[in-house]
């Protein structure tokens, strides 16, 4: 019968049990002190698994040392990096150093999926098991989702759900592949995570990811670069990895695609493929920070008020997409300045929890602020919002839609037979709206200021014979813009705003064509030249001042 190892944790010879004392040599004591003072120096004791050589020492590249140094010296770090550069292993080295050499540290490892987070913890456990026994802390708990050591340091693994890490306080929250957290839970998750590190002054949030479109990761990164938040941006380029040169780049593109390489290795914030708006245009869209925000209403520009004489009040319109208020899709609206072109988004609202009974009051208050703005409400789910606005709140500027005699829906200002309070998003309306929205954005006739709207546009993709949000994404803000784009094609809208966007675009295209037309050619019919026929050949006199004579002289000089 085999005897149990009294010094190991649960008979694992690679793990030390709590309370075991090891007599250090002088060399080990000195090495331990060096490791405790420098996480980069400590990393040489870590072992990793490689595809080609199995378990090997972690020989760090220079950019990986810089990454650990950035983690160590800053509270908030966001790292943008390509695929397969050892970013997770580098982060593990720092987290492992933290729980070994600092007492009572609590760390949360969170990823877009719980399984991914547990795999990160497994890599950390492998590195821990390959440390020399004299360097280890005794193990209190050791499983797939949690490690606890005798110095009271704890590290857990979980998914980035809205409830993750809500229950406790953490010294470090490590977010892996944060760009791949589904958009519909990213905000709720981050709202729940951030408070858990606010209790301390040295607590950290470390975000590491490959880009995946213009989502919350993109916003945090962009704000960090623009110094609008306290995150320190750290970027890794694919060429910093030894062996990755132009030849490797060309081979990778041949085996994948240009788009995939740009997103996965060039770390560009590209949208999904087959988006309604071209990827080139999406990359040019820039968001603004709201100048005011109250109860989820974001104000980007205050209403322009006239002086009553020379300057008129600006015209505004509110475009409302209604949900059922059950924390699924969002009720959302955009306020757009329609006085001049380019049209401009000046305020937004988005909520998944507000009920259709309360939404009309929010719309009403914002519309009144913006010079009694016109309102168009989508009524596919319920006509309740439009009815309350018109009948209960007695708001006059609710646009109606004529639907009589099987004709397409038409924007209307008054009541008549066949007129409804709001717009039904039919396939025809959506088709016209999507087509016109694409034109408005790509010809710079519509300015978008809201980050959520831009983010939704990057995931608004072709779906069968139409366009819709891809899975795990929303299109509530975009659908309000689709309604607006449809309305700009309506005669009633053109009469109100007193300009025709379609004619203006056509006129600009004609002017552009005029500028691009080649200059009229010089046509020579030869009738004005002095020719002679000698021995059956046609000759032009060399002393002639005409075009052909000049050509002959130049040719002779060059002989």
C-alpha positions in Angstrom: 0.0 0.0 0.0 1.4 3.4 -1.1 2.1 5.9 1.7 0.6 9.3 1.5 2.8 12.4 1.0 2.1 14.4 4.2 3.6 17.5 2.6 1.5 17.6 -0.5 -2.0 18.9 -1.1 -4.4 16.0 -1.6 -1.6 13.7 -2.7 -0.6 16.0 -5.6 3.2 15.9 -5.4 3.4 19.2 -7.2 1.4 21.2 -4.7 2.4 22.1 -1.1 0.0 21.6 1.7 -0.9 24.3 4.3 1.5 24.5 7.2 4.4 22.7 5.6 7.7 24.3 6.5 10.7 24.2 4.1 14.2 25.1 5.1 15.5 27.4 2.5 19.1 27.5 1.4 20.8 30.9 1.3 20.5 30.9 -2.5 16.8 30.1 -2.4 16.1 32.8 0.1 17.9 35.4 -2.0 16.1 34.2 -5.1 12.7 34.4 -3.3 13.4 38.0 -2.3 14.4 38.9 -5.9 11.2 37.4 -7.2 9.0 39.1 -4.6 10.4 42.5 -5.7 10.1 42.1 -9.5 7.3 40.3 -11.4 9.3 40.4 -14.5 12.3 38.7 -12.9 9.9 36.1 -11.3 8.5 35.1 -14.7 11.6 33.2 -15.5 10.4 30.5 -13.1 7.1 30.1 -15.0 6.6 27.2 -17.4 4.1 27.1 -20.2 2.8 24.6 -22.8 3.8 25.1 -26.4 2.5 23.2 -29.4 5.9 22.2 -30.6 7.9 21.6 -27.5 5.4 20.8 -24.7 6.2 22.3 -21.2 9.0 24.9 -21.5 10.2 27.9 -19.5 8.4 31.1 -20.3 11.0 33.1 -22.2 9.4 36.5 -22.5 9.6 38.9 -25.5 10.4 42.5 -24.8 6.8 43.6 -25.4 5.6 41.1 -22.8 8.0 42.5 -20.2 6.6 46.0 -21.1 3.0 44.6 -20.7 3.8 43.3 -17.1 5.5 46.5 -16.2 2.4 48.5 -17.4 0.1 46.3 -15.3 2.3 46.7 -12.3 2.7 50.5 -12.4 -1.0 51.4 -13.2 -4.4 50.9 -11.8 -6.3 50.9 -15.1 -4.9 49.3 -18.2 -6.5 48.4 -21.5 -4.4 46.3 -23.9 -5.2 46.0 -27.6 -3.3 43.1 -29.3 -3.4 40.6 -32.2 -4.2 37.0 -31.9 -1.6 34.5 -30.6 0.9 36.9 -29.0 1.0 35.3 -25.6 -1.2 38.0 -24.0 -3.0 35.6 -21.7 0.2 33.9 -20.6 1.7 37.2 -19.8 -1.2 38.3 -17.8 -1.1 34.9 -15.9 2.5 35.6 -15.0 1.5 38.9 -13.3 -1.5 37.4 -11.6 0.5 34.5 -10.3 3.2 36.8 -8.9 0.4 38.8 -7.2 -1.2 35.9 -5.3 2.2 34.4 -4.3 4.0 37.5 -3.0 1.2 39.7 -1.7 -1.0 38.6 1.1 -4.8 38.7 1.1 -5.2 39.5 -2.6 -8.5 38.7 -4.2 -8.5 38.4 -8.0 -11.3 37.8 -10.5 -10.4 36.3 -13.9 -13.4 37.1 -16.2 -13.8 36.2 -19.9 -16.5 36.3 -22.5 -17.4 32.7 -21.6 -17.1 30.9 -18.3 -15.3 28.0 -20.0 -12.7 30.4 -21.3 -12.1 31.9 -17.9 -11.6 28.4 -16.4 -9.1 27.6 -19.1 -7.1 30.7 -18.1 -7.2 29.5 -14.5 -6.0 26.0 -15.6 -3.0 27.6 -17.3 -2.2 29.5 -14.1 -2.5 26.2 -12.1 -0.1 24.5 -14.5 2.4 27.3 -14.0 1.9 27.1 -10.2 2.5 23.3 -10.2 5.7 23.8 -12.0 7.1 26.2 -9.5 9.7 24.9 -7.1 8.1 23.8 -3.9 10.1 26.3 -1.8 8.5 29.1 -3.7 4.9 28.0 -3.3 2.3 29.0 -0.7 0.3 26.2 0.9 -2.9 25.4 -0.9 -6.2 25.8 0.9 -8.6 25.2 -2.1 -7.8 24.1 -5.6 -10.5 23.5 -8.2 -11.6 24.5 -11.7 -13.1 27.8 -10.7 -11.1 28.9 -7.5 -7.7 28.8 -5.9 -7.1 29.9 -2.3 -3.6 29.9 -0.7 -2.5 30.0 2.9 -1.5 33.7 2.6 -5.2 34.3 2.2 -4.9 35.2 -1.5 -7.8 34.0 -3.7 -8.3 33.9 -7.5 -11.6 33.0 -9.1 -12.7 32.4 -12.7 -16.1 33.3 -14.1 -17.9 34.6 -17.2 -18.6 38.2 -17.9 -22.3 38.0 -17.0 -24.0 41.0 -15.5 -23.9 39.3 -12.1 -20.2 38.3 -12.2 -18.0 39.7 -9.4 -21.0 41.6 -8.0 -20.9 39.8 -4.6 -17.4 40.8 -3.4 -14.6 43.3 -3.5 -11.5 42.6 -5.6 -7.9 43.8 -5.7 -7.6 43.0 -9.4 -10.3 42.3 -12.0 -8.8 40.8 -15.2 -11.0 41.0 -18.2 -9.9 38.7 -21.1 -11.2 39.1 -24.6 -13.6 41.9 -23.4 -14.3 42.9 -27.0 -16.2 39.6 -27.4 -18.6 40.1 -24.6 -22.0 40.2 -26.2 -23.1 43.8 -26.7 -26.5 43.3 -25.1 -24.8 42.5 -21.7 -21.5 44.4 -21.9 -22.8 47.6 -20.4 -24.7 45.9 -17.6 -21.6 43.8 -16.9 -19.2 46.7 -16.7 -21.6 48.7 -14.6 -21.6 45.8 -12.1 -17.9 45.1 -12.2 -16.5 48.6 -11.7 -17.8 49.2 -8.2 -16.0 46.1 -6.8 -12.6 47.8 -7.1 -13.6 51.2 -5.8 -13.1 50.3 -2.2 -9.3 50.6 -2.5 -6.8 53.0 -3.8 -4.5 50.4 -5.4 -7.1 48.1 -6.9 -6.9 47.4 -10.6 -8.9 46.7 -13.7 -6.8 45.1 -16.5 -8.5 44.7 -19.8 -6.9 42.6 -22.6 -8.5 41.8 -26.0 -8.3 41.6 -29.7 -10.7 44.1 -31.3 -14.1 43.0 -32.4 -15.9 45.9 -34.0 -16.9 49.3 -32.4 -18.3 48.1 -29.1 -17.6 49.0 -25.5 -14.0 47.8 -25.7 -13.5 50.2 -28.6 -15.0 53.0 -26.6 -12.8 52.5 -23.6 -9.8 52.1 -25.8 -10.6 55.2 -27.8 -11.3 57.3 -24.7 -8.0 56.1 -23.2 -6.1 57.2 -26.3 -7.9 60.6 -26.2 -7.3 60.8 -22.4 -11.0 61.0 -21.7 -10.6 58.2 -19.0 -7.9 57.0 -16.6 -7.0 53.8 -18.5 -3.5 53.5 -19.8 -3.6 52.2 -23.4 -1.0 49.5 -24.3 -0.8 48.2 -27.9 1.0 45.2 -29.3 1.7 45.0 -33.0 2.0 41.7 -34.8 5.5 42.5 -36.1 6.8 42.6 -32.5 6.6 38.8 -32.4 9.8 37.2 -33.7 9.2 35.4 -37.0 6.3 37.6 -38.1 7.5 39.6 -41.1 6.0 40.7 -44.4 6.3 37.2 -45.9 4.4 35.8 -42.9 1.8 38.6 -43.4 1.3 37.8 -47.1 1.0 34.1 -46.4 -1.6 34.7 -43.6 -3.7 36.9 -45.9 -3.6 34.3 -48.7 -4.8 31.6 -46.2 -7.5 33.8 -44.7 -8.5 37.3 -46.1 -7.5 40.9 -46.0 -10.5 41.8 -43.8 -9.6 39.0 -41.3 -6.0 40.0 -41.1 -6.8 43.6 -40.5 -9.1 42.8 -37.6 -7.2 39.8 -36.0 -3.6 41.0 -36.5 -3.6 44.7 -37.5 -6.0 45.2 -34.6 -8.3 47.5 -36.5 -11.7 48.1 -35.1 -13.6 46.8 -38.1 -17.3 46.1 -38.1 -18.9 42.9 -39.1 -18.8 41.9 -42.8 -21.9 42.7 -45.0 -22.9 45.7 -43.0 -25.4 48.1 -44.4 -22.9 51.0 -44.3 -19.5 50.3 -45.8 -16.7 49.4 -43.4 -14.6 52.4 -44.7 -17.4 54.8 -43.7 -17.9 53.1 -40.4 -14.3 53.7 -39.5 -14.7 57.4 -40.3 -17.7 57.8 -37.9 -16.7 59.5 -34.7 -18.8 59.8 -31.5 -18.9 62.6 -29.0 -19.3 62.6 -25.3 -22.7 64.0 -24.3 -22.7 67.5 -22.8 -25.4 66.4 -20.4 -27.1 63.2 -19.4 -30.2 62.7 -17.2 -32.3 59.6 -16.8 -30.7 57.9 -19.8 -31.4 61.0 -22.1 -28.1 62.0 -23.6 -27.8 65.6 -24.9 -25.1 66.2 -27.6 -26.2 69.6 -28.7 -28.6 72.0 -27.0 -31.6 73.2 -29.0 -31.1 76.3 -31.2 -33.6 79.0 -30.4 -34.3 81.8 -32.7 -34.5 85.5 -31.9 -38.0 85.9 -33.3 -36.9 88.1 -36.2 -33.8 87.1 -38.3 -33.1 83.7 -36.9 -35.8 81.0 -36.7 -36.0 78.2 -34.2 -34.4 75.0 -35.6 -36.7 72.2 -36.6 -36.2 68.9 -34.8 -37.8 65.5 -35.1 -37.9 62.5 -32.7 -37.8 59.0 -34.2 -39.0 56.4 -31.7 -38.5 52.6 -31.8 -40.7 51.0 -29.2 -40.1 47.7 -27.3 -42.2 46.0 -24.6 -40.0 47.1 -21.7 -39.2 43.6 -20.5 -35.4 43.9 -20.4 -35.1 42.4 -23.9 -34.9 44.8 -26.8 -34.7 48.5 -25.9 -37.1 51.4 -26.4 -35.0 54.0 -28.1 -35.2 57.4 -29.8 -33.0 59.9 -31.6 -33.6 63.6 -31.9 -32.4 64.9 -35.2 -31.9 68.5 -36.3 -33.7 68.6 -39.7 -33.4 72.4 -40.3 -30.3 72.2 -42.5 -28.1 69.6 -44.1 -26.2 67.7 -43.1 -28.9 66.5 -40.6 -27.5 65.9 -37.2 -28.3 63.7 -34.2 -28.5 65.9 -31.2 -30.0 63.7 -28.4 -30.7 60.1 -27.8 -32.5 57.8 -25.3 -32.2 54.0 -24.8 -33.7 51.8 -22.1 -34.7 48.1 -22.0 -36.7 48.5 -18.8 -39.0 51.4 -19.3 -42.7 50.5 -19.9 -44.7 51.8 -22.9 -46.9 53.6 -20.3 -44.0 55.7 -19.1 -42.1 56.2 -22.3 -44.4 58.8 -23.8 -43.6 61.2 -20.9 -39.9 61.0 -21.6 -40.5 61.6 -25.3 -42.8 64.5 -24.6 -40.4 66.2 -22.3 -37.5 65.9 -24.8 -39.7 67.0 -27.7 -40.8 70.1 -25.8 -37.2 71.0 -25.0 -36.3 70.7 -28.7 -38.7 73.4 -29.9 -41.8 71.2 -29.9 -40.2 68.7 -32.2 -42.1 66.5 -34.6 -42.5 62.9 -33.4 -42.8 59.7 -35.5 -43.5 56.5 -33.5 -43.0 52.9 -34.7 -46.3 51.1 -33.8 -45.6 47.5 -34.8 -45.6 46.3 -31.2 -48.2 48.6 -29.8 -49.9 51.9 -30.7 -50.0 52.8 -27.0 -47.1 55.2 -27.0 -48.4 57.3 -29.9 -51.9 57.2 -28.5 -50.8 58.5 -25.1 -48.7 61.3 -26.7 -51.6 62.5 -28.9 -54.7 61.9 -26.7 -53.5 62.0 -23.1 -50.6 64.4 -23.3 -52.3 66.3 -26.1 -49.1 66.8 -28.1 -49.9 68.2 -31.5 -46.7 67.5 -33.4 -47.2 63.7 -33.6 -46.8 62.7 -37.3 -49.4 60.5 -38.8 -49.2 58.0 -41.6 -51.7 57.5 -44.4 -52.4 53.9 -45.4 -55.6 54.0 -47.5 -56.5 52.2 -50.7 -53.7 49.6 -50.4 -51.1 52.3 -51.2 -47.7 52.4 -49.6 -47.6 54.3 -46.3 -47.2 58.0 -46.6 -46.2 60.6 -44.1 -49.1 62.9 -43.2 -49.7 65.8 -40.9 -53.5 65.6 -40.3 -56.3 63.2 -39.7 -58.4 61.6 -42.5 -59.8 58.3 -43.4 -57.0 55.7 -43.4 -54.6 57.7 -41.3 -52.9 56.1 -38.3 -50.8 57.5 -35.4 -47.4 56.2 -36.2 -45.5 54.1 -38.7 -45.6 50.3 -39.2 -42.2 49.0 -40.1 -43.2 47.0 -43.2 -40.7 45.3 -45.5 -41.2 48.1 -48.0 -40.6 50.8 -45.4 -37.5 49.1 -44.1 -36.1 48.5 -47.6 -36.5 52.2 -48.5 -35.3 53.3 -45.1 -32.2 51.1 -45.2 -31.3 52.2 -48.7 -31.7 55.8 -48.0 -29.8 55.6 -44.6 -26.8 54.1 -46.4 -26.9 57.0 -48.9 -27.2 59.6 -46.2 -24.3 58.3 -44.1 -22.0 57.5 -47.0 -22.6 61.0 -48.6 -22.1 62.8 -45.3 -25.7 64.0 -45.1 -26.3 62.7 -41.6 -24.0 63.3 -38.6 -24.1 60.6 -35.8 -22.8 61.7 -32.4 -24.0 58.8 -30.3 -21.6 56.0 -29.5 -24.4 53.4 -29.1 -25.8 54.2 -32.5 -22.4 53.9 -34.2 -21.8 50.6 -32.4 -25.1 49.2 -33.6 -24.3 50.2 -37.2 -21.2 48.0 -37.1 -23.4 45.0 -36.4 -26.3 45.9 -38.6 -25.8 43.3 -41.3 -27.5 41.7 -44.3 -30.0 39.1 -43.2 -31.8 37.2 -46.0 -33.5 39.9 -48.0 -33.2 42.6 -45.5 -30.9 44.0 -42.7 -30.9 43.3 -39.0 -28.7 43.2 -36.0 -26.5 40.1 -35.9 -27.0 37.6 -33.0 -26.1 39.0 -29.5 -26.5 42.6 -30.8 -29.2 45.2 -30.9 -30.5 47.5 -33.6 -32.9 49.7 -31.6 -31.0 53.0 -32.3 -30.5 52.1 -35.9 -34.2 51.4 -36.6 -35.0 54.9 -35.5 -32.6 56.1 -38.1 -34.2 53.8 -40.7 -37.5 55.5 -39.9 -35.9 58.9 -40.4 -34.3 57.9 -43.7 -37.6 56.7 -44.9 -39.3 59.9 -44.0 -36.8 62.0 -45.9 -38.2 60.5 -49.1 -41.7 61.7 -48.3 -43.3 64.7 -49.9 -44.7 66.0 -46.6 -41.3 65.9 -45.0 -39.7 67.8 -47.9 -42.4 70.5 -47.6 -41.7 71.0 -43.9 -37.9 71.2 -44.1 -38.0 73.1 -47.4 -35.3 71.1 -49.1 -34.9 67.8 -51.0 -32.0 65.7 -49.9 -32.3 63.4 -53.0 -32.1 66.3 -55.4 -29.1 67.8 -53.5 -27.2 64.5 -53.7 -28.0 64.2 -57.4 -26.8 67.8 -58.0 -23.6 67.1 -56.1 -23.0 64.0 -58.1 -23.5 65.9 -61.4 -21.0 68.6 -60.2 -18.5 65.9 -59.3 -18.9 64.3 -62.8 -18.4 67.7 -64.4 -15.1 68.1 -62.5 -14.0 64.6 -63.4 -14.7 65.0 -67.2 -11.6 64.7 -69.3 -10.6 67.9 -71.2 -11.8 68.1 -74.8 -9.3 66.4 -77.2 -7.5 68.3 -79.9 -8.7 66.8 -83.2 -6.5 67.1 -86.2 -8.0 66.2 -89.6 -4.8 67.1 -91.5 -6.6 69.5 -93.8 -4.6 72.5 -92.6 -1.2 70.9 -93.0 1.2 71.3 -95.9 1.7 67.9 -97.5 3.6 66.7 -100.5 3.5 63.4 -102.2 6.9 62.1 -103.3 7.3 58.7 -104.9 4.0 57.5 -103.5 4.8 58.6 -99.9 3.1 61.5 -98.0 5.5 64.0 -96.6 4.9 67.1 -94.4 7.4 70.0 -94.7 9.9 70.0 -91.8 9.8 73.8 -91.5 6.1 73.8 -91.0 4.8 75.2 -87.7 2.0 72.6 -87.4 1.7 69.8 -84.9 3.2 67.1 -87.0 6.2 69.1 -88.0 7.0 69.7 -84.3 6.7 66.0 -83.7 9.2 65.3 -86.6 11.7 67.9 -85.2 11.6 66.3 -81.7 12.0 62.9 -83.2 15.1 64.0 -85.2 16.7 65.6 -82.1 16.3 62.4 -80.1 18.1 60.3 -82.7 
